[in-house]
Amino acid sequence: MLSDSFYEQVLIEPIMQGCNRIRIISGYATSAMAFHYLNDLHNREYQVDLDLIVGMSVVDGVSLSNHNGFKKLVSEESEYYGCFKCSYICSGKPVHSKLYAWYRDDKFITAFIGSANFTQTAFRYKEKDILTTDCDEGIVKYIENIENDSIYCNHNDAESLVTIYNDKEYYSNATRQELEESDALPGKSTLPRVTVSFLDKGDDLPGRSGLNWGQRPEYSREPNQAYIRLPSEIYRSDFFPERPTHFTVNTDDGKVLYCVRAQDNGKAIQTPYNNSLIGEYFRYRLGLANGEKVTKEDLIQYGRTNVDFYKIDDETFYMDFSVLR
């Protein structure tokens, strides 16, 4: 029985034994955990196919943030396209199981069963869980039966068969004023929020850091490389998760960014797989060309020199860069 070190023992060590496919059934799961695991596999140069089934979706639905995150990971534009599949239970009984089954090609090898959901909360030991190994061949039949009641997250009918719930209101395309004034956003005003300025202590926009981190031709940097610099009162707080936890950032214009804290004391937010994504995103919002240097005047002309973050939970945030009409 395993009560700690879940991550390495359950999700990595079977690869050392020749396994190359994992089928996960989890009552609840987060897209941030899926990205964290896929990104780690990529960094370790492991070739593993991951099939995920979210089991409680038939009764509890799936939050919009996770739904959008899962769809992004399985899309053709994703760096993980072809090696990640995600499905929701959409009929029959809800599935509260937590099952991690390993295969070598199509041959079942071993499985782990217990209480740990496929979330960073479980696998980074912020709650007490247990898992135990099980090599019963009946597991294969169990998984196949579960699959019959599921639908792929990117299927055309997924959103009509599974409730996409709860945080939908937070991710509308309303302006910041509409978000704060609307009665249709229960709890929005009570969500923890921080405002992060792009300007430095001298009230200037840094020319070679922050949004302009990539503006260093002498180092042959990709010019879109960027990060969001956090002031000390924020990076010393518990608002954002500690390194190396990945978290999902949903934007006011409907985009999804997978982020992580970086640098000394975790004083920066960046996109780990490609740290040009944040730079590309903000240049697009500012109406600038890819790779163009961002100036303070660009921000002023756009309408704001800062960005708001709302904390939905430890793995999910809403980023608002909208401008009041």
C-alpha positions as CSV (number, residue, x, y, z in Angstrom):
1,M,0.0,0.0,0.0
2,L,1.3,3.5,-0.9
3,S,0.6,6.5,1.3
4,D,3.1,8.9,0.0
5,S,5.4,9.4,-3.0
6,F,2.5,8.7,-5.2
7,Y,3.7,10.6,-8.2
8,E,6.9,8.7,-8.9
9,Q,5.7,5.3,-7.9
10,V,2.3,5.4,-9.7
11,L,3.0,7.6,-12.7
12,I,6.7,7.2,-13.5
13,E,8.2,3.9,-12.3
14,P,6.0,1.7,-14.5
15,I,7.6,3.3,-17.5
16,M,10.9,2.0,-16.3
17,Q,9.4,-1.5,-16.6
18,G,8.5,-1.0,-20.2
19,C,4.9,0.3,-19.9
20,N,4.0,2.9,-22.5
21,R,0.2,3.5,-22.0
22,I,-1.8,4.5,-18.9
23,R,-5.6,4.5,-18.7
24,I,-6.9,6.6,-15.8
25,I,-10.4,6.6,-14.3
26,S,-10.7,9.3,-11.7
27,G,-13.9,10.5,-10.0
28,Y,-12.5,14.1,-10.4
29,A,-9.6,15.4,-12.4
30,T,-8.1,18.7,-13.4
31,S,-6.6,19.8,-16.6
32,A,-3.8,21.4,-14.7
33,M,-2.8,18.0,-13.4
34,A,-3.0,16.5,-16.9
35,F,-0.8,19.3,-18.3
36,H,1.7,18.9,-15.4
37,Y,2.0,15.1,-16.1
38,L,2.2,15.5,-19.9
39,N,4.8,18.2,-19.6
40,D,6.9,16.2,-17.2
41,L,6.7,13.2,-19.6
42,H,7.8,15.4,-22.4
43,N,10.7,16.8,-20.4
44,R,11.9,13.3,-19.4
45,E,11.5,12.3,-23.1
46,Y,9.1,9.4,-22.3
47,Q,6.7,8.3,-24.9
48,V,3.5,7.5,-23.1
49,D,-0.2,7.5,-24.2
50,L,-2.6,8.8,-21.6
51,D,-6.3,8.0,-21.7
52,L,-8.3,9.8,-19.0
53,I,-11.9,9.3,-18.0
54,V,-13.6,11.7,-15.5
55,G,-16.0,9.6,-13.6
56,M,-18.3,11.9,-11.6
57,S,-19.2,14.1,-14.6
58,V,-22.5,12.4,-15.1
59,V,-23.9,13.9,-11.9
60,D,-21.5,16.7,-10.9
61,G,-20.6,18.0,-14.4
62,V,-17.3,19.5,-15.3
63,S,-16.2,23.1,-14.6
64,L,-15.8,25.2,-17.7
65,S,-12.2,25.9,-16.8
66,N,-11.3,22.2,-16.8
67,H,-13.4,21.5,-19.8
68,N,-11.6,24.2,-21.8
69,G,-8.3,23.0,-20.5
70,F,-8.9,19.4,-21.5
71,K,-10.1,20.4,-25.0
72,K,-7.0,22.5,-25.5
73,L,-4.8,19.5,-24.6
74,V,-6.5,17.2,-27.1
75,S,-6.7,19.8,-29.9
76,E,-4.7,19.4,-33.1
77,E,-2.8,22.6,-32.1
78,S,-1.7,21.0,-28.8
79,E,1.9,19.7,-28.4
80,Y,0.3,16.6,-26.9
81,Y,-2.1,15.9,-29.7
82,G,-2.3,12.2,-30.4
83,C,-0.9,11.0,-27.0
84,F,-3.7,12.4,-24.7
85,K,-7.4,11.5,-24.7
86,C,-10.0,12.7,-22.3
87,S,-13.6,11.5,-21.8
88,Y,-16.5,12.2,-19.5
89,I,-18.9,9.7,-18.1
90,C,-22.2,10.9,-19.6
91,S,-24.7,8.0,-18.9
92,G,-25.2,5.2,-16.5
93,K,-24.0,5.3,-12.9
94,P,-21.5,7.9,-11.7
95,V,-18.0,6.5,-11.3
96,H,-16.1,7.4,-8.1
97,S,-13.2,5.0,-8.7
98,K,-9.6,6.1,-8.8
99,L,-7.8,3.7,-11.1
100,Y,-4.4,3.9,-12.8
101,A,-3.9,1.0,-15.2
102,W,-0.6,0.5,-17.0
103,Y,-0.2,-1.3,-20.4
104,R,2.7,-2.3,-22.6
105,D,1.1,-1.6,-25.9
106,D,-2.3,-3.4,-25.6
107,K,-1.2,-5.8,-22.9
108,F,-2.3,-5.0,-19.3
109,I,0.6,-5.1,-16.8
110,T,-0.5,-3.6,-13.5
111,A,-2.8,-1.1,-11.8
112,F,-3.0,1.2,-8.8
113,I,-6.4,1.6,-7.0
114,G,-7.3,3.8,-4.1
115,S,-8.5,7.2,-3.1
116,A,-6.3,9.6,-5.0
117,N,-8.0,11.6,-7.7
118,F,-6.0,12.8,-10.7
119,T,-5.3,16.2,-9.3
120,Q,-2.2,18.0,-8.0
121,T,-3.9,18.3,-4.6
122,A,-3.7,14.5,-4.3
123,F,-0.4,13.9,-6.0
124,R,1.4,16.7,-4.2
125,Y,0.3,15.4,-0.8
126,K,-2.0,18.2,0.3
127,E,-4.5,15.6,1.4
128,K,-4.3,12.1,2.8
129,D,-4.8,9.4,0.2
130,I,-3.8,5.8,-0.3
131,L,-3.2,3.6,-3.4
132,T,-2.5,-0.1,-3.7
133,T,-1.4,-2.3,-6.6
134,D,-3.7,-4.7,-8.3
135,C,-2.9,-7.0,-11.2
136,D,-6.4,-8.6,-11.5
137,E,-7.2,-9.0,-15.3
138,G,-10.8,-8.1,-14.4
139,I,-9.6,-4.5,-14.4
140,V,-9.4,-4.5,-18.2
141,K,-13.1,-5.5,-18.5
142,Y,-14.0,-2.9,-15.9
143,I,-12.4,-0.2,-17.9
144,E,-14.0,-1.3,-21.1
145,N,-17.4,-1.2,-19.4
146,I,-16.8,2.3,-18.1
147,E,-15.7,3.5,-21.5
148,N,-19.1,2.5,-23.0
149,D,-20.7,5.2,-20.8
150,S,-18.3,7.9,-21.8
151,I,-17.9,10.6,-24.4
152,Y,-14.8,12.4,-25.6
153,C,-14.4,15.9,-24.1
154,N,-14.2,17.4,-27.6
155,H,-17.1,15.5,-29.1
156,N,-19.8,17.8,-30.6
157,D,-22.4,16.4,-28.2
158,A,-20.2,16.5,-25.0
159,E,-21.6,19.9,-23.8
160,S,-25.2,18.7,-24.3
161,L,-24.7,15.4,-22.4
162,V,-22.5,16.7,-19.6
163,T,-23.2,19.8,-17.6
164,I,-20.5,22.4,-17.9
165,Y,-21.0,24.3,-14.7
166,N,-20.2,26.6,-11.9
167,D,-17.5,28.9,-13.2
168,K,-19.0,29.6,-16.6
169,E,-20.1,33.0,-15.5
170,Y,-16.5,34.0,-14.6
171,Y,-15.3,33.3,-18.1
172,S,-17.8,35.2,-20.1
173,N,-16.6,37.9,-22.6
174,A,-18.1,40.7,-20.4
175,T,-16.0,43.7,-19.7
176,R,-14.4,44.2,-16.3
177,Q,-17.2,46.6,-15.3
178,E,-19.9,44.1,-16.3
179,L,-18.1,41.3,-14.4
180,E,-18.0,43.4,-11.2
181,E,-21.5,44.8,-11.5
182,S,-23.5,41.8,-12.8
183,D,-25.9,40.0,-10.4
184,A,-25.4,36.9,-12.6
185,L,-21.9,36.4,-11.1
186,P,-22.6,35.0,-7.6
187,G,-19.5,35.3,-5.4
188,K,-17.4,37.1,-7.9
189,S,-16.8,40.1,-5.7
190,T,-15.7,37.7,-2.9
191,L,-13.2,35.8,-4.9
192,P,-9.6,36.5,-3.8
193,R,-8.1,38.9,-6.3
194,V,-4.7,40.5,-6.9
195,T,-3.7,43.2,-9.4
196,V,-0.3,43.0,-10.9
197,S,1.3,45.9,-12.6
198,F,3.5,45.5,-15.7
199,L,5.4,48.7,-14.7
200,D,8.5,48.7,-12.4
201,K,9.0,50.8,-9.3
202,G,10.0,53.8,-11.5
203,D,6.6,53.6,-13.3
204,D,8.3,52.5,-16.5
205,L,7.9,49.3,-18.5
206,P,11.2,47.3,-18.4
207,G,12.8,47.0,-21.8
208,R,14.5,43.6,-21.3
209,S,12.4,41.8,-18.7
210,G,8.7,41.1,-18.0
211,L,6.8,41.5,-21.2
212,N,10.1,42.2,-23.0
213,W,12.1,39.3,-21.6
214,G,12.9,38.1,-25.1
215,Q,14.2,41.5,-26.3
216,R,17.8,40.3,-26.0
217,P,19.1,39.7,-29.5
218,E,22.7,39.2,-28.2
219,Y,21.5,36.0,-26.6
220,S,19.5,34.9,-29.7
221,R,16.3,34.9,-27.6
222,E,12.9,34.4,-29.2
223,P,11.6,38.0,-29.0
224,N,8.1,37.0,-27.7
225,Q,9.5,35.4,-24.5
226,A,7.9,37.0,-21.5
227,Y,6.8,36.5,-17.9
228,I,4.6,38.4,-15.5
229,R,6.6,39.8,-12.6
230,L,5.0,39.5,-9.2
231,P,5.7,42.0,-6.5
232,S,7.0,40.7,-3.2
233,E,3.7,41.1,-1.3
234,I,2.1,38.7,-3.8
235,Y,4.9,36.1,-4.4
236,R,5.4,35.8,-0.6
237,S,1.7,35.1,-0.1
238,D,-0.2,31.9,-0.8
239,F,-2.3,33.4,-3.6
240,F,-0.6,31.4,-6.3
241,P,0.5,27.8,-5.8
242,E,4.1,27.0,-5.0
243,R,6.6,25.8,-7.6
244,P,6.5,23.4,-9.5
245,T,2.7,23.2,-9.4
246,H,1.1,24.0,-12.7
247,F,-2.1,26.0,-12.8
248,T,-4.7,26.9,-15.4
249,V,-5.3,30.5,-16.3
250,N,-8.5,31.3,-18.1
251,T,-8.6,34.7,-19.7
252,D,-11.4,37.2,-20.2
253,D,-11.3,36.6,-23.9
254,G,-11.8,32.9,-23.6
255,K,-8.2,31.6,-23.9
256,V,-6.5,29.0,-21.7
257,L,-2.9,29.3,-20.5
258,Y,-1.0,26.7,-18.5
259,C,1.3,28.5,-16.1
260,V,3.8,27.9,-13.4
261,R,5.8,30.1,-11.0
262,A,9.5,30.6,-11.9
263,Q,12.7,32.4,-10.9
264,D,13.9,33.1,-7.3
265,N,11.2,32.9,-4.7
266,G,8.7,32.2,-7.5
267,K,8.5,35.9,-8.3
268,A,7.4,35.3,-12.0
269,I,4.6,33.6,-13.8
270,Q,5.4,32.0,-17.1
271,T,4.2,29.3,-19.5
272,P,6.5,26.4,-19.0
273,Y,6.2,24.5,-22.2
274,N,6.9,27.6,-24.3
275,N,7.6,30.8,-22.5
276,S,6.8,32.8,-25.6
277,L,3.0,32.1,-25.2
278,I,2.4,34.9,-22.6
279,G,4.3,37.3,-24.8
280,E,2.4,36.4,-27.9
281,Y,-0.9,36.6,-25.9
282,F,-0.3,40.1,-24.7
283,R,1.1,41.4,-28.0
284,Y,-2.1,40.1,-29.6
285,R,-4.3,41.9,-27.0
286,L,-2.3,45.1,-27.6
287,G,-2.5,44.9,-31.3
288,L,1.2,44.5,-31.8
289,A,3.1,42.3,-34.2
290,N,4.7,39.1,-32.9
291,G,8.1,39.8,-31.5
292,E,7.6,43.6,-31.4
293,K,8.9,45.4,-28.3
294,V,6.1,46.4,-25.9
295,T,6.3,50.0,-24.6
296,K,4.5,51.8,-21.8
297,E,2.7,53.9,-24.4
298,D,1.3,50.7,-26.0
299,L,-0.3,49.8,-22.6
300,I,-1.6,53.3,-22.0
301,Q,-3.1,53.4,-25.5
302,Y,-4.8,50.0,-24.9
303,G,-6.3,51.3,-21.7
304,R,-4.5,49.7,-18.7
305,T,-1.0,48.9,-17.4
306,N,-1.9,46.0,-15.1
307,V,-3.8,42.8,-15.1
308,D,-6.2,41.2,-12.5
309,F,-6.0,37.6,-11.3
310,Y,-9.0,36.0,-9.6
311,K,-8.4,32.7,-7.6
312,I,-11.1,30.1,-8.3
313,D,-9.1,27.3,-6.6
314,D,-5.5,26.2,-6.1
315,E,-5.2,25.1,-9.7
316,T,-7.6,27.5,-11.5
317,F,-7.4,31.2,-12.0
318,Y,-9.2,33.9,-14.1
319,M,-7.0,36.6,-15.7
320,D,-8.7,39.8,-16.6
321,F,-7.0,42.2,-19.1
322,S,-10.3,43.8,-20.3
323,V,-10.8,47.5,-20.6
324,L,-13.8,49.5,-19.3
325,R,-16.0,50.7,-22.1
